[in-house]
Amino acid sequence: MDKSSEIAGSRAEEFEYLGEDLDDMSFAPKYHQWILDEFRPHVGRDILEVGAGTGNFSKLLLDETLPMSFTALEPASRNCKYLGANLDGYPQARVVNGFLSDFAPMVTAQLDTIFYINVLEHVLDDCGELKLASKILKPGGVICIFVPALGWLYSSYDAKVGHFRRYYKEQLLGTIRGAGLDLIKCKYFDLPGVFPWLALFRIMGQESIRAGRASLYDNLVVPTARRLERVFPPPFGKNLLAVCKKS
């Protein structure tokens, strides 16, 4: 069954972003699980995932949070073909090809959870994006954000996949506050990942994530890093994770 729809007049058909930074981590299920478990206490029943890519994280959300409604919003039309196929079989899910600015005017019932997983760094006006997202949230609804961190790690890979920035913690906090949202939590994530990223992408100049290396990191490093960071919040990390809410 075709679960996808395209917003009339959307700029999505002209959008070239391929979502490579989402799909490059498809060989890291433990990593994705770690991210979701950090957000789990805040996830509601009516979910929007902005920039869902081809649906790797979407399927995890659907399988484990069991939402009443789930919208996967994706601007790249070529990704939506795979996204629709991946979400086939989930009756509460729909795929929409477009940007949030296209989709927001169509929302008739407000949402309680919006996800930005490796997406906000692709948005030039990130504060404006969050302001728009808050307009379609119920009072008390949350936005879950996961972004690349540390500007000094910015590499040719970041440029290749369309990142405008890697965030420092205060930078992300400023964006959240500027959007008029209340902070629930903000923390660095995956400290060990800083060092291979620095070596492979900043020093060696690689421009892709190799599946074998991602899988090896997922199996050997992630379980230990997760246990340690639960007890000792890292002072810095490869990513930042934040939850904020609408008053």
C-alpha positions as CSV (number, residue, x, y, z in Angstrom):
1,M,0.0,0.0,0.0
2,D,1.3,3.5,-0.9
3,K,1.5,5.4,2.4
4,S,3.1,8.5,1.0
5,S,1.7,11.9,-0.1
6,E,3.2,15.0,-1.5
7,I,2.3,18.5,-0.5
8,A,1.0,20.6,-3.3
9,G,3.4,23.4,-4.2
10,S,6.1,22.0,-2.0
11,R,9.8,22.7,-2.8
12,A,10.6,19.1,-1.9
13,E,10.7,17.9,-5.5
14,E,13.6,20.3,-6.1
15,F,15.4,19.2,-2.9
16,E,18.7,17.3,-3.5
17,Y,19.7,16.2,0.0
18,L,20.0,12.5,0.1
19,G,20.0,11.9,3.9
20,E,23.4,10.1,3.8
21,D,24.3,11.0,7.4
22,L,21.1,9.2,8.6
23,D,21.6,6.1,6.4
24,D,25.3,5.9,7.1
25,M,24.4,4.9,10.7
26,S,21.9,2.2,9.6
27,F,24.5,-0.4,10.7
28,A,24.4,0.8,14.3
29,P,21.2,-0.5,15.9
30,K,22.6,-0.3,19.4
31,Y,23.5,3.4,18.8
32,H,19.9,4.1,17.6
33,Q,18.5,2.3,20.6
34,W,20.7,4.3,23.0
35,I,19.3,7.5,21.4
36,L,15.7,6.4,21.7
37,D,16.1,5.3,25.3
38,E,17.3,8.7,26.3
39,F,14.1,10.2,24.8
40,R,11.7,7.5,25.8
41,P,10.4,9.1,29.1
42,H,9.3,12.1,27.1
43,V,7.6,10.5,24.1
44,G,3.9,10.9,23.6
45,R,1.2,9.3,21.4
46,D,1.0,11.7,18.5
47,I,4.5,11.9,16.8
48,L,6.0,13.8,14.0
49,E,9.5,13.0,12.8
50,V,11.0,15.8,10.7
51,G,13.6,14.6,8.1
52,A,12.9,10.9,8.5
53,G,15.3,9.9,5.7
54,T,14.5,6.3,4.7
55,G,13.0,5.3,8.0
56,N,15.6,3.6,10.1
57,F,14.8,5.5,13.2
58,S,11.2,5.8,12.3
59,K,10.7,2.0,12.5
60,L,12.4,1.9,15.9
61,L,10.0,4.6,17.2
62,L,7.0,2.8,15.8
63,D,8.0,-0.6,17.2
64,E,8.9,0.6,20.7
65,T,6.7,3.6,21.5
66,L,3.5,2.4,19.9
67,P,2.1,5.8,19.0
68,M,-1.5,6.4,18.1
69,S,-0.4,8.5,15.1
70,F,3.0,8.9,13.4
71,T,3.9,11.2,10.5
72,A,7.3,10.9,8.8
73,L,8.1,14.2,7.1
74,E,10.8,14.0,4.5
75,P,11.8,16.7,1.9
76,A,13.8,14.4,-0.5
77,S,11.3,12.7,-2.8
78,R,13.7,9.9,-3.6
79,N,14.0,9.0,0.1
80,C,10.2,8.9,0.4
81,K,10.0,5.9,-1.8
82,Y,12.1,3.9,0.6
83,L,10.5,5.5,3.6
84,G,7.0,4.4,2.5
85,A,8.2,0.9,1.9
86,N,9.8,0.7,5.3
87,L,6.7,2.0,7.1
88,D,4.3,-0.2,5.2
89,G,2.5,-2.4,7.7
90,Y,2.2,0.3,10.3
91,P,-1.5,1.5,10.0
92,Q,-0.9,4.5,12.2
93,A,2.0,5.8,10.1
94,R,2.0,8.1,7.1
95,V,4.7,9.6,4.9
96,V,4.6,13.2,3.8
97,N,7.0,14.5,1.2
98,G,7.8,18.2,2.1
99,F,9.3,20.6,4.6
100,L,7.9,21.6,7.9
101,S,6.9,25.0,6.5
102,D,4.8,23.2,3.9
103,F,3.3,20.7,6.4
104,A,2.5,22.9,9.4
105,P,-0.5,24.7,7.8
106,M,-2.1,21.3,7.2
107,V,-2.0,20.2,10.8
108,T,-5.5,20.2,12.3
109,A,-4.8,18.3,15.6
110,Q,-1.8,19.4,17.6
111,L,1.0,17.0,18.3
112,D,2.6,16.0,21.6
113,T,6.1,14.9,20.3
114,I,8.3,16.1,17.4
115,F,11.7,14.5,16.6
116,Y,14.7,16.0,14.9
117,I,17.3,13.3,14.7
118,N,20.4,14.5,12.8
119,V,18.3,17.1,11.0
120,L,18.5,20.5,12.7
121,E,22.1,21.0,11.6
122,H,20.7,21.0,8.0
123,V,18.4,23.9,8.6
124,L,19.9,27.4,8.0
125,D,17.3,29.1,10.3
126,D,17.3,26.5,13.1
127,C,15.7,28.9,15.6
128,G,12.9,29.7,13.1
129,E,12.4,26.0,12.5
130,L,11.8,25.3,16.2
131,K,9.5,28.3,16.5
132,L,7.4,26.8,13.7
133,A,7.5,23.4,15.3
134,S,6.2,24.8,18.6
135,K,3.2,26.2,16.8
136,I,1.9,22.7,16.1
137,L,2.7,21.3,19.5
138,K,0.1,20.9,22.3
139,P,0.9,22.9,25.5
140,G,3.4,20.7,27.3
141,G,4.3,18.9,24.1
142,V,8.0,18.2,23.6
143,I,10.7,18.5,20.9
144,C,13.4,15.8,20.9
145,I,16.7,17.0,19.3
146,F,19.8,15.0,18.4
147,V,22.6,16.9,16.5
148,P,26.3,16.7,15.8
149,A,28.5,18.5,18.3
150,L,31.7,20.5,18.5
151,G,32.5,22.9,15.8
152,W,36.2,21.9,15.7
153,L,35.1,18.5,14.5
154,Y,33.5,20.0,11.4
155,S,34.9,18.2,8.4
156,S,34.5,17.8,4.6
157,Y,32.1,15.0,5.4
158,D,29.8,17.5,7.3
159,A,30.0,19.8,4.3
160,K,29.3,16.9,1.9
161,V,26.1,15.9,3.7
162,G,24.8,19.5,4.0
163,H,25.6,20.4,7.6
164,F,25.5,24.1,8.3
165,R,27.1,23.6,11.7
166,R,28.1,21.3,14.5
167,Y,26.7,22.6,17.8
168,Y,28.3,23.6,21.0
169,K,26.0,23.1,24.1
170,E,25.5,26.8,24.7
171,Q,24.8,27.3,21.0
172,L,22.0,24.7,21.0
173,L,20.6,26.1,24.3
174,G,20.5,29.6,22.7
175,T,18.6,28.2,19.8
176,I,16.1,26.5,22.1
177,R,15.6,29.6,24.2
178,G,15.3,31.8,21.2
179,A,12.4,29.7,20.0
180,G,10.6,30.3,23.2
181,L,10.8,26.7,24.4
182,D,11.5,25.5,28.0
183,L,14.5,23.2,28.4
184,I,14.0,19.8,30.0
185,K,17.5,18.5,29.4
186,C,20.5,19.0,27.2
187,K,23.6,16.8,27.4
188,Y,26.7,15.8,25.4
189,F,26.5,12.3,24.0
190,D,29.0,9.7,22.9
191,L,32.3,11.0,24.2
192,P,34.4,8.0,22.8
193,G,33.1,8.8,19.3
194,V,35.0,12.1,19.3
195,F,38.3,10.4,18.8
196,P,37.7,8.2,15.7
197,W,35.7,11.1,14.2
198,L,38.7,13.4,14.7
199,A,41.1,10.9,13.2
200,L,39.0,9.7,10.3
201,F,37.2,12.8,9.2
202,R,39.2,15.8,10.4
203,I,42.7,14.4,10.0
204,M,42.4,11.8,7.3
205,G,39.6,13.6,5.4
206,Q,37.3,10.7,4.8
207,E,33.9,11.5,3.4
208,S,31.8,8.5,4.2
209,I,31.1,6.2,7.1
210,R,32.1,2.6,6.3
211,A,29.5,0.0,7.4
212,G,32.1,-2.3,8.9
213,R,33.5,0.4,11.1
214,A,30.1,1.6,12.2
215,S,29.1,-2.0,13.1
216,L,32.3,-2.6,15.0
217,Y,31.9,0.6,17.0
218,D,28.3,-0.3,17.6
219,N,29.1,-3.7,19.1
220,L,32.4,-2.9,20.9
221,V,32.1,0.6,22.1
222,V,28.5,1.7,22.4
223,P,27.4,-0.7,25.2
224,T,30.3,0.4,27.5
225,A,30.0,4.1,26.6
226,R,26.3,3.9,27.4
227,R,26.8,2.4,30.8
228,L,29.5,4.9,31.7
229,E,27.7,8.0,30.4
230,R,24.6,7.0,32.5
231,V,26.7,7.4,35.6
232,F,29.2,10.1,34.5
233,P,27.7,12.7,32.2
234,P,30.5,13.6,29.7
235,P,31.9,17.1,29.5
236,F,31.9,16.9,25.7
237,G,30.8,14.4,23.1
238,K,30.4,13.7,19.4
239,N,26.7,14.7,19.6
240,L,24.3,16.7,21.7
241,L,20.9,15.5,22.8
242,A,18.2,17.8,24.0
243,V,14.5,17.7,25.1
244,C,12.5,21.0,25.3
245,K,8.8,21.7,25.7
246,K,6.1,24.2,24.9
247,S,4.8,26.0,27.9
